[in-house]
Amino acid sequence: FGGLLLLSGRLGDLLGRRRMFLAGTAVFTAASVLAGAAGSPALLVTARFLQGAGSAMASAVGLGILVTLFTESRERARAIAVFSFTGAAGASIGQVLGGVLTDALGWHWIFFINLPIGLAVLLVAVRVLPADRGPGIAAGADTIGALLVTGGVMLGIYSVVEVESYGWLSAHTLGLGALALALLAAFVVRQATAATPLLPLRILRSRSVAGANLVQILMVAALFSFQILVALYLQRVLGYGATATGLAMLPAAAVIGAVSLGLSARLSARFGDRSVLLLGLALLIG
């Protein structure tokens, strides 16, 4: 999912964001059905890869569609607030509903539930999203760069995940870690030389852009690891079931949704994005 976001965003520019969003939602929905019906670990992992690809296709163009539809700054801030709210609301519902479905019907249904949701999204999107056209695939997409960054990210994550089995200083961890860094370095070199780079390096010359992306990387990394560790602690140490774990994690997601919809847009309009970001980071650290 993470590695394919850059390529998906570029393809959205070339083929049209609406077309990319619809295709990504369709791929994710079909992959969810395949995951729910999987009878072997290999098929489940394959379906999860396809889910990641579909998610990247749809997510990469989502904000682009918002920015195109809402051009006035105050209106755009409200639209992004609603976008953030739906993400938090989805996380809230997913944590609880996932636990309920797992306990009541089995883990397969955490995937099957995506079928009616995906179909509903497709029906609404076809009706409300305006058609747009891009220059076409002939304008160029850096597939080599996409392979480099996706491979580098996946190998890096895999090498860290397997540390418990091999150790930090093992040949397995150091070798795969070095290969991951080499692939990511090659991606940077590729972006500096490619005719149509996925990530034009010139945009990182802006301190605001570079700083905001660095903060986002660190914040999301911390929050995702926090959620995983809390879920493991609740289930394996405290003995919570799947439903109880989802309910225990609900308050944080609910507060995120409420603040993003009702408060953050007004604060940003009054005090500026930078001030709100710094306040949020201070509260998060505290």
N, C-alpha and C positions, 0 to 999 in steps of 0.2 A: 504493500500500500504506500508506504513512505517513499520508496525508491521510484515508483511509477508516477508520482504526482507531477514532477517536472515535465515528463513526456506527455502526460495527459493534458496538462495545461497548454502546451504547445499545439497538440492536436486539436484542442478546442478552438484555438485561434485560427487554425488552418481550415477546419471542417465546419466550424460553427459550434458555439457553446451549447445551444439547445440540443443539437444532434448528439453531442458528446454526453450530455447529461442523461438523455434518454437511453443511449446505448449502455452507459455505465450502470444505470439502474436496472436495466434488463439483464445484464451480465451478473450483477450481484444477486438479483432475485433467483435466476436460474441456478446459480452456484449454491445458494442457500438450500434449495430443494435437493440438489445433488448431495450436499453435506448431510442433510437430515436423513437421506436414504442410504448413506454410505454404510457398507457392510464390512469394510476393512480400514485399517489405519491409513493405508496408502491412498485410498479413494477420498477419505476425509481430508487428508493433507492437501491433495490436489484440489478439492473443492474450496478449501480455505485459501489457497493461492488465487483461485479464480475470484473469490470474494474480494480479496485485496485488490486485484486488478479492477474489478467493477467499482469498488469504493473509490479508488484513485480517479477513475474516469469521471465519476459524478462529482466528487468533492472538489477536484481541481478547478472546475468551472463554476462552482456555486457562487463564490464571492464575486467572480467576474460578472456573472449575470446580475447580481445585486447592484454592483457599481454602474453597470450599463443602464439598468432600469431606473435607478434613483440617483440623479445627478446633483441635486441640491444638497448642500452639506448637512443641514439639520435633518432633512428627510433621510439621507443616507445613514446618518448616525442612528436614527430610529430603526431603519431596516436592519442594520448590523446588530443592534440590540435584540431585535426579534430573532435574528439568525442565531445569536448566542443562546437566547432563551430556548429555542427549539432543540439545540444541541444538549443543553443541560436537562431539559424535560425528557428528551429521549434517553439520556443516561439514567435519569431517575426511574422512568418506567421500565427500562431494560433491566436494571439491577433487581427490581422487585419481581417483575414478570418472569425474568429468566429463572429466578429461584423457585417461583411457584410452578412454572412449567416443568422444571427439572424434577421437583418433588412429586408433582401430581401425575405427569404423563411420561417423563423420561427426557433425557438430554436432546433427543432428536427434535423435539418440538421447539427448542430455542432457535432452530434453523427454519422449521416449517412455518413459524409465525411470520417470517419475512415475506412469504408468498402473497397473502392478501394485502400487506402493507405496500409491497413493491408494485403490485398491480394498481392499487389506488394512486400511488405516486405517479405512475405512468399515465393513467387516465387524466389526472389533474394537470400534469405538466404539458401534455399534448394540447390541452385546451387553453392554458393561460400563458405559457411561455412564448414570446414572440419569436418568429423565425429569423435567423440571422445567417449570413453567408461569410465564409472566409475565402482566402485566396486559393485554397486547394492544397492538396498534399504535395503538389509539385514545388511549392514554395520552400519545402525542406523542413525536416525534423531530425534532430541529432540522435538517431537510434543508438549509435556507438556510445555517446555520452550517457544515454539512458541505461544501457547495459552495464557500463562502468559504475555508475552511482548505485544502481539497484544491487549489483553483485557485491560492491563494497559494503553497503549497509547490511545486507543479509549475512555476509561472512563475519562482519564485526559483531553483530548480535549473536550469531551462533557460537562464536568463540567465547563470548562472555557467558552465555547460558551453560556451556559445557565445562566451565571452570570447576564446578563441584565434582565432576567426574575425573578431570585430568589434572587440576591444579593450575595456579597462575603461571608457574615457571616451566610447565611442560612444553615439549616440542609441539604438541597439538595446539595449545593455546597461543604460544608465541608465533608459530608458523602461520596459522590462520589469521591471527591479529596483524601480522606484518603484511600478509597478502591483502587483507582488507584495506589497510592504510595505503598500500601501493595502488590499489584500484581507485581509491578516492583521490589520491594525488594525481593519477592519470586522468581522472575526470576533470580536475581543476585545469590541468594542462590542455585537455581537449576543449574546454570552454573558452580558453584564451586563444585558440587557433581555429576553431570550427567556424564555418561561414554562417551557420544558423544555430548558435549555441542555445541550449536549454536554459542556462543561467548566465546571461551576459555579466561578466565580472565587473563591468563599469558601474553597475547599480550598487555594488558594495562599497564604492568610494564614498558614498554618503554615510556619514557617521550615524545619522538617525536610522537609516535602513539597516545597516550592519548591526547596530546596537539593539534595535528592536528584534531582529531575527535571532541574535544570540540570546537575548532574554527569553524569547519564546521557546527556543530549543531547551534551555536549562529548566524553565518552568514546567514544560510539558513532560520532560524526562523525570523530574521530581514527582509530579502529580501521578503519572502512570505507575511509577515504581511504588509510590505510597499506596495506591489502590490495590495493587497486586499483593503487597506484603500484609496489608490490613485484612484482605479477604483470606489469605492463608492463615493468619493468626486467629481470626474469628472461627474458622472451621477446624483447624488442626490442633489448636491449643485450647480454645474455649469450648469447642465442641458444637458450634452453631451449625444448623442445617443450611441448605441453600437459600430457603426463603428468609430465615432469620438474618442471614448475612446480608442479603439485599436490603432488608428493612433497616438494618443497622447503618448501612452506608447511604440511606436515602436522605437524611437531613442535610448533608453537605451539598449534594446535587440539587436539592430543592432550594436551598439558599442561593446557590449560584444562579439558578433560573430566575428567581424572584428579583435579585439585584440587577442582573443583566437586562431584564425587561423594564423594571420600574425605576431604576436609579442611575445606572451607569451612563446612559445616553444623556440625561440631564446634567450630570456632573461633567461629562466631557464637553458639552456645549458651553457650560459656564466657566470651567477652569482649564480646559484644554486636555488633550489626550495624554500628554506627558505627565501632568500632575496626577491624573487619575491612575495611570500606570504605576507611578511611584507609590501612591497610597495603597494600591492593591498589593504590590510586592511587599510593602512594609507589613500589612495585615497578614499576608501569607506566611512571612517569616516569623512574625510574632505568634 
